[in-house]
Amino acid sequence: MGDRTRKSELDVQIVPDDDYRQQRRADYREEGVEVPLDRIRPEILYNMIAEFVTREWEELGDSPYTLEEKIEQVQVQVQQNKAKVVFDLSTNSCNIVVNQ
């Protein structure tokens, strides 16, 4: 047990942090197709979120959160419709983006 207590609100939010990421997110709105959550098997969604978290938070070692905690936080955001899964038609790949 550590001294750290778990907060009830989300501490990690998906936000673009530079112009490049903002442009990429704009590209998804133009060329992407939102994938309904009920069309994604739970284990696939979990793996997509895990890949997203490890890609977006490169400073994972410096974070007070574990990988599992960050995955859980993004899962909650997706379930609350604060973030969504988008299939990019130009790259034939999926990503998780902020729901505008």
Secondary structure as the mmCIF struct_conf table of DSSP 4:
data_model
#
loop_
_struct_conf.conf_type_id
_struct_conf.id
_struct_conf.beg_label_comp_id
_struct_conf.beg_label_asym_id
_struct_conf.beg_label_seq_id
_struct_conf.end_label_comp_id
_struct_conf.end_label_asym_id
_struct_conf.end_label_seq_id
BEND BEND1 ASP A 3 ASP A 3
BEND BEND2 SER A 8 GLU A 9
BEND BEND3 ASP A 18 ASP A 18
HELX_RH_AL_P HELX_RH_AL_P1 ASP A 19 GLU A 31
STRN STRN1 GLY A 32 GLU A 34
HELX_LH_PP_P HELX_LH_PP_P1 VAL A 35 PRO A 36
HELX_RH_3T_P HELX_RH_3T_P1 LEU A 37 ARG A 39
BEND BEND4 ILE A 40 ILE A 40
HELX_RH_AL_P HELX_RH_AL_P2 PRO A 42 GLU A 56
TURN_TY1_P TURN_TY1_P1 GLU A 58 GLU A 59
HELX_RH_3T_P HELX_RH_3T_P2 LEU A 60 ASP A 62
BEND BEND5 PRO A 64 TYR A 65
HELX_RH_AL_P HELX_RH_AL_P3 LEU A 67 GLN A 79
TURN_TY1_P TURN_TY1_P2 GLN A 80 ASN A 81
BEND BEND6 LYS A 82 LYS A 82
STRN STRN2 ALA A 83 ASP A 88
TURN_TY1_P TURN_TY1_P3 LEU A 89 ASN A 92
STRN STRN3 SER A 93 VAL A 98
#
